[in-house]
């Protein structure tokens, strides 16, 4: 028969799920203020992520365009071939 022990998390490791968020605890904010702060943080994170991914997409497109342009330049460059008849 297996003996099951109840695992108890350390005192500081438990998540405190209250009506307030941990960020708003120092200022004793109400639930409404906590919601507004959480909403503002989510919008800020969304804007930052959008900016980072668009900037990365710009640089990847810049590199790809440079490579494609260099290949086309090599293909379409006017080359003169001289045949030496001896």
N, CA, C and O atoms as a Maestro MAE file, in Angstrom:
{
 s_m_m2io_version
 :::
 2.0.0
}

f_m_ct {
 s_m_title
 :::
 protein
 m_atom[344] {
  # First column is atom index #
  i_m_mmod_type
  r_m_x_coord
  r_m_y_coord
  r_m_z_coord
  i_m_residue_number
  s_m_chain_name
  s_m_pdb_residue_name
  s_m_pdb_atom_name
  i_m_atomic_number
  :::
  1 25 0.840 -1.164 0.000 1 A "UNK " " N  " 7
  2 3 0.000 0.000 0.000 1 A "UNK " " CA " 6
  3 2 0.894 1.239 0.000 1 A "UNK " " C  " 6
  4 15 1.829 1.352 0.793 1 A "UNK " " O  " 8
  5 25 0.587 2.155 -0.900 2 A "UNK " " N  " 7
  6 3 1.374 3.374 -1.010 2 A "UNK " " CA " 6
  7 2 0.906 4.393 0.011 2 A "UNK " " C  " 6
  8 15 -0.289 4.571 0.242 2 A "UNK " " O  " 8
  9 25 1.863 5.044 0.603 3 A "UNK " " N  " 7
  10 3 1.545 6.086 1.567 3 A "UNK " " CA " 6
  11 2 1.663 7.438 0.878 3 A "UNK " " C  " 6
  12 15 2.734 7.787 0.382 3 A "UNK " " O  " 8
  13 25 0.616 8.174 0.843 4 A "UNK " " N  " 7
  14 3 0.637 9.485 0.195 4 A "UNK " " CA " 6
  15 2 0.813 10.564 1.252 4 A "UNK " " C  " 6
  16 15 0.107 10.618 2.258 4 A "UNK " " O  " 8
  17 25 1.787 11.418 0.976 5 A "UNK " " N  " 7
  18 3 2.017 12.540 1.871 5 A "UNK " " CA " 6
  19 2 1.480 13.802 1.234 5 A "UNK " " C  " 6
  20 15 1.592 14.000 0.024 5 A "UNK " " O  " 8
  21 25 0.918 14.622 2.027 6 A "UNK " " N  " 7
  22 3 0.406 15.885 1.525 6 A "UNK " " CA " 6
  23 2 1.581 16.849 1.398 6 A "UNK " " C  " 6
  24 15 2.308 17.101 2.359 6 A "UNK " " O  " 8
  25 25 1.749 17.386 0.180 7 A "UNK " " N  " 7
  26 3 2.831 18.312 -0.073 7 A "UNK " " CA " 6
  27 2 2.331 19.715 0.246 7 A "UNK " " C  " 6
  28 15 1.331 20.175 -0.305 7 A "UNK " " O  " 8
  29 25 3.037 20.375 1.131 8 A "UNK " " N  " 7
  30 3 2.663 21.729 1.529 8 A "UNK " " CA " 6
  31 2 3.733 22.672 1.015 8 A "UNK " " C  " 6
  32 15 4.921 22.492 1.283 8 A "UNK " " O  " 8
  33 25 3.305 23.669 0.282 9 A "UNK " " N  " 7
  34 3 4.242 24.651 -0.251 9 A "UNK " " CA " 6
  35 2 4.751 25.533 0.882 9 A "UNK " " C  " 6
  36 15 4.040 25.768 1.859 9 A "UNK " " O  " 8
  37 25 5.976 26.020 0.751 10 A "UNK " " N  " 7
  38 3 6.468 26.952 1.765 10 A "UNK " " CA " 6
  39 2 5.584 28.178 1.862 10 A "UNK " " C  " 6
  40 15 4.829 28.492 0.941 10 A "UNK " " O  " 8
  41 25 5.684 28.853 2.964 11 A "UNK " " N  " 7
  42 3 4.765 29.954 3.232 11 A "UNK " " CA " 6
  43 2 4.823 31.054 2.177 11 A "UNK " " C  " 6
  44 15 3.785 31.584 1.783 11 A "UNK " " O  " 8
  45 25 6.018 31.402 1.717 12 A "UNK " " N  " 7
  46 3 6.150 32.471 0.736 12 A "UNK " " CA " 6
  47 2 5.873 32.039 -0.686 12 A "UNK " " C  " 6
  48 15 5.736 32.885 -1.570 12 A "UNK " " O  " 8
  49 25 5.787 30.739 -0.928 13 A "UNK " " N  " 7
  50 3 5.637 30.241 -2.293 13 A "UNK " " CA " 6
  51 2 4.189 30.157 -2.744 13 A "UNK " " C  " 6
  52 15 3.924 29.973 -3.932 13 A "UNK " " O  " 8
  53 25 3.274 30.285 -1.841 14 A "UNK " " N  " 7
  54 3 1.868 30.182 -2.227 14 A "UNK " " CA " 6
  55 2 1.434 31.419 -2.996 14 A "UNK " " C  " 6
  56 15 1.872 32.536 -2.721 14 A "UNK " " O  " 8
  57 25 0.575 31.191 -3.949 15 A "UNK " " N  " 7
  58 3 0.009 32.313 -4.689 15 A "UNK " " CA " 6
  59 2 -1.138 32.897 -3.891 15 A "UNK " " C  " 6
  60 15 -2.033 32.183 -3.437 15 A "UNK " " O  " 8
  61 25 -1.094 34.182 -3.733 16 A "UNK " " N  " 7
  62 3 -2.168 34.842 -2.999 16 A "UNK " " CA " 6
  63 2 -3.184 35.359 -4.000 16 A "UNK " " C  " 6
  64 15 -2.942 36.349 -4.692 16 A "UNK " " O  " 8
  65 25 -4.302 34.698 -4.073 17 A "UNK " " N  " 7
  66 3 -5.358 35.099 -4.996 17 A "UNK " " CA " 6
  67 2 -6.390 35.888 -4.214 17 A "UNK " " C  " 6
  68 15 -7.316 35.329 -3.626 17 A "UNK " " O  " 8
  69 25 -6.213 37.168 -4.221 18 A "UNK " " N  " 7
  70 3 -7.141 38.039 -3.532 18 A "UNK " " CA " 6
  71 2 -7.845 38.910 -4.551 18 A "UNK " " C  " 6
  72 15 -7.745 38.703 -5.760 18 A "UNK " " O  " 8
  73 25 -8.552 39.879 -4.030 19 A "UNK " " N  " 7
  74 3 -9.238 40.803 -4.924 19 A "UNK " " CA " 6
  75 2 -8.305 41.861 -5.467 19 A "UNK " " C  " 6
  76 15 -8.709 42.660 -6.312 19 A "UNK " " O  " 8
  77 25 -7.045 41.888 -4.996 20 A "UNK " " N  " 7
  78 3 -6.081 42.870 -5.473 20 A "UNK " " CA " 6
  79 2 -4.889 42.164 -6.094 20 A "UNK " " C  " 6
  80 15 -4.535 41.049 -5.711 20 A "UNK " " O  " 8
  81 25 -4.286 42.828 -7.048 21 A "UNK " " N  " 7
  82 3 -3.107 42.308 -7.713 21 A "UNK " " CA " 6
  83 2 -1.893 42.699 -6.880 21 A "UNK " " C  " 6
  84 15 -1.942 43.680 -6.138 21 A "UNK " " O  " 8
  85 25 -0.789 41.931 -6.998 22 A "UNK " " N  " 7
  86 3 0.401 42.190 -6.199 22 A "UNK " " CA " 6
  87 2 0.983 43.580 -6.467 22 A "UNK " " C  " 6
  88 15 1.594 44.175 -5.579 22 A "UNK " " O  " 8
  89 25 0.800 44.093 -7.666 23 A "UNK " " N  " 7
  90 3 1.337 45.412 -7.988 23 A "UNK " " CA " 6
  91 2 0.568 46.505 -7.254 23 A "UNK " " C  " 6
  92 15 1.137 47.538 -6.902 23 A "UNK " " O  " 8
  93 25 -0.696 46.284 -7.029 24 A "UNK " " N  " 7
  94 3 -1.523 47.326 -6.423 24 A "UNK " " CA " 6
  95 2 -1.589 47.224 -4.901 24 A "UNK " " C  " 6
  96 15 -2.194 48.085 -4.262 24 A "UNK " " O  " 8
  97 25 -0.988 46.202 -4.307 25 A "UNK " " N  " 7
  98 3 -1.033 46.062 -2.854 25 A "UNK " " CA " 6
  99 2 -0.346 47.206 -2.114 25 A "UNK " " C  " 6
  100 15 -0.884 47.665 -1.106 25 A "UNK " " O  " 8
  101 25 0.819 47.692 -2.563 26 A "UNK " " N  " 7
  102 3 1.475 48.757 -1.798 26 A "UNK " " CA " 6
  103 2 0.657 50.046 -1.715 26 A "UNK " " C  " 6
  104 15 0.829 50.821 -0.774 26 A "UNK " " O  " 8
  105 25 -0.221 50.284 -2.673 27 A "UNK " " N  " 7
  106 3 -1.002 51.522 -2.642 27 A "UNK " " CA " 6
  107 2 -2.436 51.291 -2.163 27 A "UNK " " C  " 6
  108 15 -3.266 52.198 -2.221 27 A "UNK " " O  " 8
  109 25 -2.721 50.099 -1.699 28 A "UNK " " N  " 7
  110 3 -4.067 49.750 -1.207 28 A "UNK " " CA " 6
  111 2 -5.152 50.114 -2.213 28 A "UNK " " C  " 6
  112 15 -6.118 50.801 -1.879 28 A "UNK " " O  " 8
  113 25 -4.985 49.655 -3.426 29 A "UNK " " N  " 7
  114 3 -5.939 49.964 -4.482 29 A "UNK " " CA " 6
  115 2 -7.140 49.026 -4.409 29 A "UNK " " C  " 6
  116 15 -7.045 47.900 -3.919 29 A "UNK " " O  " 8
  117 25 -8.247 49.509 -4.898 30 A "UNK " " N  " 7
  118 3 -9.457 48.691 -4.930 30 A "UNK " " CA " 6
  119 2 -9.412 47.746 -6.128 30 A "UNK " " C  " 6
  120 15 -8.474 47.780 -6.925 30 A "UNK " " O  " 8
  121 25 -10.417 46.922 -6.240 31 A "UNK " " N  " 7
  122 3 -10.481 45.957 -7.336 31 A "UNK " " CA " 6
  123 2 -10.588 46.670 -8.682 31 A "UNK " " C  " 6
  124 15 -9.980 46.230 -9.658 31 A "UNK " " O  " 8
  125 25 -11.336 47.741 -8.750 32 A "UNK " " N  " 7
  126 3 -11.486 48.490 -10.003 32 A "UNK " " CA " 6
  127 2 -10.172 49.101 -10.460 32 A "UNK " " C  " 6
  128 15 -9.840 49.046 -11.644 32 A "UNK " " O  " 8
  129 25 -9.422 49.682 -9.533 33 A "UNK " " N  " 7
  130 3 -8.125 50.273 -9.868 33 A "UNK " " CA " 6
  131 2 -7.154 49.182 -10.288 33 A "UNK " " C  " 6
  132 15 -6.374 49.377 -11.220 33 A "UNK " " O  " 8
  133 25 -7.187 48.043 -9.622 34 A "UNK " " N  " 7
  134 3 -6.325 46.922 -9.996 34 A "UNK " " CA " 6
  135 2 -6.644 46.444 -11.408 34 A "UNK " " C  " 6
  136 15 -5.742 46.101 -12.172 34 A "UNK " " O  " 8
  137 25 -7.931 46.422 -11.751 35 A "UNK " " N  " 7
  138 3 -8.329 46.016 -13.091 35 A "UNK " " CA " 6
  139 2 -7.829 47.001 -14.137 35 A "UNK " " C  " 6
  140 15 -7.356 46.592 -15.196 35 A "UNK " " O  " 8
  141 25 -7.929 48.297 -13.851 36 A "UNK " " N  " 7
  142 3 -7.457 49.319 -14.788 36 A "UNK " " CA " 6
  143 2 -5.942 49.226 -14.971 36 A "UNK " " C  " 6
  144 15 -5.443 49.352 -16.089 36 A "UNK " " O  " 8
  145 25 -5.211 49.006 -13.879 37 A "UNK " " N  " 7
  146 3 -3.752 48.869 -13.973 37 A "UNK " " CA " 6
  147 2 -3.390 47.628 -14.775 37 A "UNK " " C  " 6
  148 15 -2.483 47.671 -15.607 37 A "UNK " " O  " 8
  149 25 -4.084 46.527 -14.538 38 A "UNK " " N  " 7
  150 3 -3.819 45.296 -15.287 38 A "UNK " " CA " 6
  151 2 -4.135 45.474 -16.763 38 A "UNK " " C  " 6
  152 15 -3.402 44.980 -17.620 38 A "UNK " " O  " 8
  153 25 -5.209 46.167 -17.062 39 A "UNK " " N  " 7
  154 3 -5.579 46.426 -18.456 39 A "UNK " " CA " 6
  155 2 -4.538 47.299 -19.144 39 A "UNK " " C  " 6
  156 15 -4.169 47.043 -20.291 39 A "UNK " " O  " 8
  157 25 -4.064 48.331 -18.446 40 A "UNK " " N  " 7
  158 3 -3.037 49.205 -19.015 40 A "UNK " " CA " 6
  159 2 -1.737 48.444 -19.246 40 A "UNK " " C  " 6
  160 15 -1.070 48.656 -20.259 40 A "UNK " " O  " 8
  161 25 -1.372 47.566 -18.328 41 A "UNK " " N  " 7
  162 3 -0.156 46.768 -18.497 41 A "UNK " " CA " 6
  163 2 -0.296 45.808 -19.674 41 A "UNK " " C  " 6
  164 15 0.665 45.598 -20.413 41 A "UNK " " O  " 8
  165 25 -1.464 45.230 -19.856 42 A "UNK " " N  " 7
  166 3 -1.680 44.321 -20.978 42 A "UNK " " CA " 6
  167 2 -1.605 45.065 -22.306 42 A "UNK " " C  " 6
  168 15 -1.024 44.561 -23.267 42 A "UNK " " O  " 8
  169 25 -2.184 46.249 -22.367 43 A "UNK " " N  " 7
  170 3 -2.123 47.045 -23.595 43 A "UNK " " CA " 6
  171 2 -0.686 47.459 -23.891 43 A "UNK " " C  " 6
  172 15 -0.252 47.414 -25.042 43 A "UNK " " O  " 8
  173 25 0.052 47.861 -22.861 44 A "UNK " " N  " 7
  174 3 1.456 48.246 -23.046 44 A "UNK " " CA " 6
  175 2 2.288 47.065 -23.544 44 A "UNK " " C  " 6
  176 15 3.135 47.235 -24.420 44 A "UNK " " O  " 8
  177 25 2.059 45.882 -22.999 45 A "UNK " " N  " 7
  178 3 2.786 44.692 -23.448 45 A "UNK " " CA " 6
  179 2 2.434 44.353 -24.893 45 A "UNK " " C  " 6
  180 15 3.302 43.955 -25.669 45 A "UNK " " O  " 8
  181 25 1.170 44.509 -25.249 46 A "UNK " " N  " 7
  182 3 0.732 44.237 -26.622 46 A "UNK " " CA " 6
  183 2 1.390 45.208 -27.598 46 A "UNK " " C  " 6
  184 15 1.868 44.793 -28.654 46 A "UNK " " O  " 8
  185 25 1.420 46.493 -27.258 47 A "UNK " " N  " 7
  186 3 2.041 47.496 -28.129 47 A "UNK " " CA " 6
  187 2 3.530 47.222 -28.273 47 A "UNK " " C  " 6
  188 15 4.071 47.306 -29.375 47 A "UNK " " O  " 8
  189 25 4.199 46.895 -27.171 48 A "UNK " " N  " 7
  190 3 5.632 46.609 -27.219 48 A "UNK " " CA " 6
  191 2 5.922 45.378 -28.071 48 A "UNK " " C  " 6
  192 15 6.852 45.390 -28.878 48 A "UNK " " O  " 8
  193 25 5.144 44.325 -27.902 49 A "UNK " " N  " 7
  194 3 5.351 43.113 -28.699 49 A "UNK " " CA " 6
  195 2 5.110 43.381 -30.182 49 A "UNK " " C  " 6
  196 15 5.856 42.893 -31.031 49 A "UNK " " O  " 8
  197 25 4.073 44.152 -30.493 50 A "UNK " " N  " 7
  198 3 3.793 44.495 -31.888 50 A "UNK " " CA " 6
  199 2 4.943 45.285 -32.495 50 A "UNK " " C  " 6
  200 15 5.351 45.022 -33.627 50 A "UNK " " O  " 8
  201 25 5.468 46.253 -31.747 51 A "UNK " " N  " 7
  202 3 6.587 47.052 -32.236 51 A "UNK " " CA " 6
  203 2 7.829 46.193 -32.470 51 A "UNK " " C  " 6
  204 15 8.501 46.346 -33.490 51 A "UNK " " O  " 8
  205 25 8.134 45.307 -31.550 52 A "UNK " " N  " 7
  206 3 9.323 44.452 -31.681 52 A "UNK " " CA " 6
  207 2 9.196 43.540 -32.889 52 A "UNK " " C  " 6
  208 15 10.152 43.402 -33.653 52 A "UNK " " O  " 8
  209 25 8.038 42.912 -33.084 53 A "UNK " " N  " 7
  210 3 7.881 41.999 -34.209 53 A "UNK " " CA " 6
  211 2 7.863 42.737 -35.547 53 A "UNK " " C  " 6
  212 15 8.362 42.217 -36.545 53 A "UNK " " O  " 8
  213 25 7.297 43.940 -35.577 54 A "UNK " " N  " 7
  214 3 7.331 44.700 -36.828 54 A "UNK " " CA " 6
  215 2 8.737 45.161 -37.161 54 A "UNK " " C  " 6
  216 15 9.127 45.162 -38.328 54 A "UNK " " O  " 8
  217 25 9.506 45.555 -36.147 55 A "UNK " " N  " 7
  218 3 10.891 45.952 -36.377 55 A "UNK " " CA " 6
  219 2 11.713 44.760 -36.873 55 A "UNK " " C  " 6
  220 15 12.532 44.902 -37.781 55 A "UNK " " O  " 8
  221 25 11.494 43.598 -36.282 56 A "UNK " " N  " 7
  222 3 12.199 42.397 -36.726 56 A "UNK " " CA " 6
  223 2 11.811 42.045 -38.158 56 A "UNK " " C  " 6
  224 15 12.671 41.666 -38.954 56 A "UNK " " O  " 8
  225 25 10.549 42.163 -38.492 57 A "UNK " " N  " 7
  226 3 10.091 41.890 -39.846 57 A "UNK " " CA " 6
  227 2 10.712 42.862 -40.844 57 A "UNK " " C  " 6
  228 15 11.052 42.472 -41.961 57 A "UNK " " O  " 8
  229 25 10.863 44.125 -40.448 58 A "UNK " " N  " 7
  230 3 11.498 45.116 -41.309 58 A "UNK " " CA " 6
  231 2 12.942 44.722 -41.609 58 A "UNK " " C  " 6
  232 15 13.373 44.780 -42.761 58 A "UNK " " O  " 8
  233 25 13.692 44.321 -40.580 59 A "UNK " " N  " 7
  234 3 15.099 43.982 -40.793 59 A "UNK " " CA " 6
  235 2 15.260 42.681 -41.577 59 A "UNK " " C  " 6
  236 15 16.184 42.563 -42.382 59 A "UNK " " O  " 8
  237 25 14.389 41.716 -41.362 60 A "UNK " " N  " 7
  238 3 14.444 40.487 -42.152 60 A "UNK " " CA " 6
  239 2 14.124 40.795 -43.612 60 A "UNK " " C  " 6
  240 15 14.769 40.254 -44.510 60 A "UNK " " O  " 8
  241 25 13.144 41.650 -43.858 61 A "UNK " " N  " 7
  242 3 12.826 42.061 -45.228 61 A "UNK " " CA " 6
  243 2 13.951 42.840 -45.866 61 A "UNK " " C  " 6
  244 15 14.211 42.693 -47.060 61 A "UNK " " O  " 8
  245 25 14.626 43.672 -45.079 62 A "UNK " " N  " 7
  246 3 15.768 44.428 -45.580 62 A "UNK " " CA " 6
  247 2 16.895 43.496 -46.020 62 A "UNK " " C  " 6
  248 15 17.486 43.692 -47.082 62 A "UNK " " O  " 8
  249 25 17.185 42.503 -45.222 63 A "UNK " " N  " 7
  250 3 18.245 41.546 -45.566 63 A "UNK " " CA " 6
  251 2 17.846 40.715 -46.779 63 A "UNK " " C  " 6
  252 15 18.654 40.504 -47.684 63 A "UNK " " O  " 8
  253 25 16.604 40.244 -46.798 64 A "UNK " " N  " 7
  254 3 16.136 39.450 -47.943 64 A "UNK " " CA " 6
  255 2 16.148 40.276 -49.225 64 A "UNK " " C  " 6
  256 15 16.534 39.776 -50.281 64 A "UNK " " O  " 8
  257 25 15.729 41.530 -49.139 65 A "UNK " " N  " 7
  258 3 15.757 42.400 -50.317 65 A "UNK " " CA " 6
  259 2 17.164 42.652 -50.810 65 A "UNK " " C  " 6
  260 15 17.400 42.710 -52.017 65 A "UNK " " O  " 8
  261 25 18.097 42.801 -49.893 66 A "UNK " " N  " 7
  262 3 19.499 42.981 -50.286 66 A "UNK " " CA " 6
  263 2 20.058 41.763 -50.998 66 A "UNK " " C  " 6
  264 15 20.778 41.892 -51.988 66 A "UNK " " O  " 8
  265 25 19.729 40.580 -50.497 67 A "UNK " " N  " 7
  266 3 20.215 39.349 -51.132 67 A "UNK " " CA " 6
  267 2 19.586 39.178 -52.510 67 A "UNK " " C  " 6
  268 15 20.280 38.845 -53.470 67 A "UNK " " O  " 8
  269 25 18.287 39.402 -52.615 68 A "UNK " " N  " 7
  270 3 17.610 39.268 -53.906 68 A "UNK " " CA " 6
  271 2 18.130 40.307 -54.886 68 A "UNK " " C  " 6
  272 15 18.348 40.002 -56.059 68 A "UNK " " O  " 8
  273 25 18.330 41.529 -54.417 69 A "UNK " " N  " 7
  274 3 18.873 42.575 -55.279 69 A "UNK " " CA " 6
  275 2 20.270 42.255 -55.767 69 A "UNK " " C  " 6
  276 15 20.591 42.504 -56.929 69 A "UNK " " O  " 8
  277 25 21.101 41.710 -54.903 70 A "UNK " " N  " 7
  278 3 22.458 41.341 -55.312 70 A "UNK " " CA " 6
  279 2 22.431 40.214 -56.346 70 A "UNK " " C  " 6
  280 15 23.215 40.217 -57.295 70 A "UNK " " O  " 8
  281 25 21.542 39.267 -56.159 71 A "UNK " " N  " 7
  282 3 21.426 38.166 -57.139 71 A "UNK " " CA " 6
  283 2 20.946 38.703 -58.495 71 A "UNK " " C  " 6
  284 15 21.492 38.334 -59.535 71 A "UNK " " O  " 8
  285 25 19.937 39.564 -58.483 72 A "UNK " " N  " 7
  286 3 19.448 40.127 -59.737 72 A "UNK " " CA " 6
  287 2 20.505 41.001 -60.414 72 A "UNK " " C  " 6
  288 15 20.626 40.996 -61.639 72 A "UNK " " O  " 8
  289 25 21.255 41.739 -59.629 73 A "UNK " " N  " 7
  290 3 22.315 42.559 -60.189 73 A "UNK " " CA " 6
  291 2 23.362 41.684 -60.871 73 A "UNK " " C  " 6
  292 15 23.860 42.015 -61.947 73 A "UNK " " O  " 8
  293 25 23.685 40.569 -60.233 74 A "UNK " " N  " 7
  294 3 24.662 39.653 -60.839 74 A "UNK " " CA " 6
  295 2 24.142 39.017 -62.117 74 A "UNK " " C  " 6
  296 15 24.912 38.786 -63.049 74 A "UNK " " O  " 8
  297 25 22.849 38.733 -62.174 75 A "UNK " " N  " 7
  298 3 22.277 38.113 -63.365 75 A "UNK " " CA " 6
  299 2 22.088 39.099 -64.508 75 A "UNK " " C  " 6
  300 15 22.304 38.755 -65.670 75 A "UNK " " O  " 8
  301 25 21.690 40.310 -64.187 76 A "UNK " " N  " 7
  302 3 21.335 41.270 -65.224 76 A "UNK " " CA " 6
  303 2 22.461 42.236 -65.581 76 A "UNK " " C  " 6
  304 15 22.284 43.098 -66.442 76 A "UNK " " O  " 8
  305 25 23.584 42.105 -64.949 77 A "UNK " " N  " 7
  306 3 24.696 43.004 -65.244 77 A "UNK " " CA " 6
  307 2 25.193 42.735 -66.660 77 A "UNK " " C  " 6
  308 15 25.339 41.588 -67.086 77 A "UNK " " O  " 8
  309 25 25.448 43.825 -67.373 78 A "UNK " " N  " 7
  310 3 25.919 43.683 -68.751 78 A "UNK " " CA " 6
  311 2 27.342 43.147 -68.720 78 A "UNK " " C  " 6
  312 15 28.268 43.799 -68.238 78 A "UNK " " O  " 8
  313 25 27.482 41.964 -69.239 79 A "UNK " " N  " 7
  314 3 28.817 41.381 -69.273 79 A "UNK " " CA " 6
  315 2 29.293 41.376 -70.725 79 A "UNK " " C  " 6
  316 15 28.542 41.062 -71.648 79 A "UNK " " O  " 8
  317 25 30.504 41.720 -70.884 80 A "UNK " " N  " 7
  318 3 31.092 41.711 -72.237 80 A "UNK " " CA " 6
  319 2 32.031 40.530 -72.304 80 A "UNK " " C  " 6
  320 15 32.943 40.366 -71.493 80 A "UNK " " O  " 8
  321 25 31.774 39.742 -73.277 81 A "UNK " " N  " 7
  322 3 32.652 38.590 -73.480 81 A "UNK " " CA " 6
  323 2 33.468 38.834 -74.720 81 A "UNK " " C  " 6
  324 15 32.923 39.142 -75.780 81 A "UNK " " O  " 8
  325 25 34.706 38.706 -74.603 82 A "UNK " " N  " 7
  326 3 35.584 38.855 -75.777 82 A "UNK " " CA " 6
  327 2 36.170 37.519 -76.134 82 A "UNK " " C  " 6
  328 15 36.660 36.769 -75.289 82 A "UNK " " O  " 8
  329 25 36.101 37.254 -77.398 83 A "UNK " " N  " 7
  330 3 36.670 36.020 -77.895 83 A "UNK " " CA " 6
  331 2 37.968 36.363 -78.625 83 A "UNK " " C  " 6
  332 15 37.981 37.096 -79.614 83 A "UNK " " O  " 8
  333 25 38.986 35.842 -78.132 84 A "UNK " " N  " 7
  334 3 40.295 36.106 -78.754 84 A "UNK " " CA " 6
  335 2 40.544 35.046 -79.817 84 A "UNK " " C  " 6
  336 15 40.539 33.849 -79.532 84 A "UNK " " O  " 8
  337 25 40.758 35.497 -81.026 85 A "UNK " " N  " 7
  338 3 41.074 34.541 -82.073 85 A "UNK " " CA " 6
  339 2 42.588 34.604 -82.310 85 A "UNK " " C  " 6
  340 15 43.164 35.653 -82.596 85 A "UNK " " O  " 8
  341 25 43.158 33.491 -82.181 86 A "UNK " " N  " 7
  342 3 44.608 33.466 -82.336 86 A "UNK " " CA " 6
  343 2 45.028 32.927 -83.674 86 A "UNK " " C  " 6
  344 15 46.223 32.843 -83.958 86 A "UNK " " O  " 8
  :::
 }
 m_bond[343] {
  # First column is bond index #
  i_m_from
  i_m_to
  i_m_order
  :::
  1 1 2 1
  2 2 3 1
  3 3 4 2
  4 3 5 1
  5 5 6 1
  6 6 7 1
  7 7 8 2
  8 7 9 1
  9 9 10 1
  10 10 11 1
  11 11 12 2
  12 11 13 1
  13 13 14 1
  14 14 15 1
  15 15 16 2
  16 15 17 1
  17 17 18 1
  18 18 19 1
  19 19 20 2
  20 19 21 1
  21 21 22 1
  22 22 23 1
  23 23 24 2
  24 23 25 1
  25 25 26 1
  26 26 27 1
  27 27 28 2
  28 27 29 1
  29 29 30 1
  30 30 31 1
  31 31 32 2
  32 31 33 1
  33 33 34 1
  34 34 35 1
  35 35 36 2
  36 35 37 1
  37 37 38 1
  38 38 39 1
  39 39 40 2
  40 39 41 1
  41 41 42 1
  42 42 43 1
  43 43 44 2
  44 43 45 1
  45 45 46 1
  46 46 47 1
  47 47 48 2
  48 47 49 1
  49 49 50 1
  50 50 51 1
  51 51 52 2
  52 51 53 1
  53 53 54 1
  54 54 55 1
  55 55 56 2
  56 55 57 1
  57 57 58 1
  58 58 59 1
  59 59 60 2
  60 59 61 1
  61 61 62 1
  62 62 63 1
  63 63 64 2
  64 63 65 1
  65 65 66 1
  66 66 67 1
  67 67 68 2
  68 67 69 1
  69 69 70 1
  70 70 71 1
  71 71 72 2
  72 71 73 1
  73 73 74 1
  74 74 75 1
  75 75 76 2
  76 75 77 1
  77 77 78 1
  78 78 79 1
  79 79 80 2
  80 79 81 1
  81 81 82 1
  82 82 83 1
  83 83 84 2
  84 83 85 1
  85 85 86 1
  86 86 87 1
  87 87 88 2
  88 87 89 1
  89 89 90 1
  90 90 91 1
  91 91 92 2
  92 91 93 1
  93 93 94 1
  94 94 95 1
  95 95 96 2
  96 95 97 1
  97 97 98 1
  98 98 99 1
  99 99 100 2
  100 99 101 1
  101 101 102 1
  102 102 103 1
  103 103 104 2
  104 103 105 1
  105 105 106 1
  106 106 107 1
  107 107 108 2
  108 107 109 1
  109 109 110 1
  110 110 111 1
  111 111 112 2
  112 111 113 1
  113 113 114 1
  114 114 115 1
  115 115 116 2
  116 115 117 1
  117 117 118 1
  118 118 119 1
  119 119 120 2
  120 119 121 1
  121 121 122 1
  122 122 123 1
  123 123 124 2
  124 123 125 1
  125 125 126 1
  126 126 127 1
  127 127 128 2
  128 127 129 1
  129 129 130 1
  130 130 131 1
  131 131 132 2
  132 131 133 1
  133 133 134 1
  134 134 135 1
  135 135 136 2
  136 135 137 1
  137 137 138 1
  138 138 139 1
  139 139 140 2
  140 139 141 1
  141 141 142 1
  142 142 143 1
  143 143 144 2
  144 143 145 1
  145 145 146 1
  146 146 147 1
  147 147 148 2
  148 147 149 1
  149 149 150 1
  150 150 151 1
  151 151 152 2
  152 151 153 1
  153 153 154 1
  154 154 155 1
  155 155 156 2
  156 155 157 1
  157 157 158 1
  158 158 159 1
  159 159 160 2
  160 159 161 1
  161 161 162 1
  162 162 163 1
  163 163 164 2
  164 163 165 1
  165 165 166 1
  166 166 167 1
  167 167 168 2
  168 167 169 1
  169 169 170 1
  170 170 171 1
  171 171 172 2
  172 171 173 1
  173 173 174 1
  174 174 175 1
  175 175 176 2
  176 175 177 1
  177 177 178 1
  178 178 179 1
  179 179 180 2
  180 179 181 1
  181 181 182 1
  182 182 183 1
  183 183 184 2
  184 183 185 1
  185 185 186 1
  186 186 187 1
  187 187 188 2
  188 187 189 1
  189 189 190 1
  190 190 191 1
  191 191 192 2
  192 191 193 1
  193 193 194 1
  194 194 195 1
  195 195 196 2
  196 195 197 1
  197 197 198 1
  198 198 199 1
  199 199 200 2
  200 199 201 1
  201 201 202 1
  202 202 203 1
  203 203 204 2
  204 203 205 1
  205 205 206 1
  206 206 207 1
  207 207 208 2
  208 207 209 1
  209 209 210 1
  210 210 211 1
  211 211 212 2
  212 211 213 1
  213 213 214 1
  214 214 215 1
  215 215 216 2
  216 215 217 1
  217 217 218 1
  218 218 219 1
  219 219 220 2
  220 219 221 1
  221 221 222 1
  222 222 223 1
  223 223 224 2
  224 223 225 1
  225 225 226 1
  226 226 227 1
  227 227 228 2
  228 227 229 1
  229 229 230 1
  230 230 231 1
  231 231 232 2
  232 231 233 1
  233 233 234 1
  234 234 235 1
  235 235 236 2
  236 235 237 1
  237 237 238 1
  238 238 239 1
  239 239 240 2
  240 239 241 1
  241 241 242 1
  242 242 243 1
  243 243 244 2
  244 243 245 1
  245 245 246 1
  246 246 247 1
  247 247 248 2
  248 247 249 1
  249 249 250 1
  250 250 251 1
  251 251 252 2
  252 251 253 1
  253 253 254 1
  254 254 255 1
  255 255 256 2
  256 255 257 1
  257 257 258 1
  258 258 259 1
  259 259 260 2
  260 259 261 1
  261 261 262 1
  262 262 263 1
  263 263 264 2
  264 263 265 1
  265 265 266 1
  266 266 267 1
  267 267 268 2
  268 267 269 1
  269 269 270 1
  270 270 271 1
  271 271 272 2
  272 271 273 1
  273 273 274 1
  274 274 275 1
  275 275 276 2
  276 275 277 1
  277 277 278 1
  278 278 279 1
  279 279 280 2
  280 279 281 1
  281 281 282 1
  282 282 283 1
  283 283 284 2
  284 283 285 1
  285 285 286 1
  286 286 287 1
  287 287 288 2
  288 287 289 1
  289 289 290 1
  290 290 291 1
  291 291 292 2
  292 291 293 1
  293 293 294 1
  294 294 295 1
  295 295 296 2
  296 295 297 1
  297 297 298 1
  298 298 299 1
  299 299 300 2
  300 299 301 1
  301 301 302 1
  302 302 303 1
  303 303 304 2
  304 303 305 1
  305 305 306 1
  306 306 307 1
  307 307 308 2
  308 307 309 1
  309 309 310 1
  310 310 311 1
  311 311 312 2
  312 311 313 1
  313 313 314 1
  314 314 315 1
  315 315 316 2
  316 315 317 1
  317 317 318 1
  318 318 319 1
  319 319 320 2
  320 319 321 1
  321 321 322 1
  322 322 323 1
  323 323 324 2
  324 323 325 1
  325 325 326 1
  326 326 327 1
  327 327 328 2
  328 327 329 1
  329 329 330 1
  330 330 331 1
  331 331 332 2
  332 331 333 1
  333 333 334 1
  334 334 335 1
  335 335 336 2
  336 335 337 1
  337 337 338 1
  338 338 339 1
  339 339 340 2
  340 339 341 1
  341 341 342 1
  342 342 343 1
  343 343 344 2
  :::
 }
}
